[in-house]
Amino acid sequence: MSEQKRPPEDDGRDFADAAWSVPSYLLSGMIIWGGAGWLLSRWTGVDIFTPIGLIIGVGLAVYLVYIKFGKFDG
């Protein structure tokens, strides 16, 4: 009996997937963490939390993009 070869599974490195995922990660990181910083700024009256939240959001988004698309087997 012959074995049938299975096609390789999609591991998320498809160009179309990356083209939509990268900006989505960046925008969602800025919106969620920037929004949390904005809320904290409004609650405490200190304006520094909004930019800190935005920086944290972008940093975490870049980290997630690196984890998902930056590691190559080889």
Rosetta blueprint (number, residue, H / E / L):
1 M L
2 S L
3 E L
4 Q L
5 K L
6 R L
7 P L
8 P L
9 E L
10 D L
11 D L
12 G L
13 R L
14 D L
15 F H
16 A H
17 D H
18 A H
19 A H
20 W H
21 S H
22 V H
23 P H
24 S H
25 Y H
26 L H
27 L H
28 S H
29 G H
30 M H
31 I H
32 I H
33 W H
34 G H
35 G H
36 A H
37 G H
38 W H
39 L H
40 L H
41 S H
42 R H
43 W H
44 T H
45 G L
46 V L
47 D L
48 I L
49 F H
50 T H
51 P H
52 I H
53 G H
54 L H
55 I H
56 I H
57 G H
58 V H
59 G H
60 L H
61 A H
62 V H
63 Y H
64 L H
65 V H
66 Y H
67 I H
68 K H
69 F H
70 G H
71 K L
72 F L
73 D L
74 G L
